[in-house]
Amino acid sequence: MTMERGILSDVRPGDVTIPGAYITDEVMQAVLDRQCHRCAGCNAPLAAGSTHFDLRQPVICGGAHTVGNFEALCPFCHRNLMRRIRERLAGMNDHRDK
């Protein structure tokens, strides 16, 4: 719990909603620091020019746009994550059509 303006709150720093569609350099650095500059998928060291930042649980699937929901991935793991999400969404659409 945190105290903000005299009000006790259950919100943790990782749960604060990030406004807008883009994440800031500060958020990227916080995610990298949390993960010790390693890929969340395969634990490989992350290179500056090829790191992908994405939501663990996409907003369209009920995830929140918060620091705690972001993860840093290498290109290989990001590609695999996107494939799984596309398959999951396609399965949801197939289910609705029946």
NORDA-V987878 format. One record per backbone hydrogen bond with DSSP energy under -0.5 kcal/mol. NH is the residue of the N-H (numbers start at 1). CO is the residue of the C=O. If there is no record, write none. Layout:
NH:CO, NH:CO
//
This chain:
2:9, 4:2, 4:7, 7:4, 9:2, 15:12, 16:13, 18:65, 19:17, 28:24, 29:25, 30:26, 31:27, 32:28, 33:29, 34:30, 35:31, 36:33, 37:32, 38:35, 39:44, 40:72, 43:39, 46:37, 50:47, 51:47, 51:48, 52:73, 54:71, 56:69, 58:56, 61:58, 62:59, 63:58, 66:64, 67:16, 68:14, 69:66, 70:66, 70:67, 71:54, 73:52, 78:74, 79:75, 80:76, 81:77, 82:78, 83:79, 84:80, 85:81, 86:82, 87:83, 88:84, 89:85, 90:86, 91:87, 92:88, 93:89, 94:90, 95:91, 96:92, 97:93, 98:94, 98:95
//
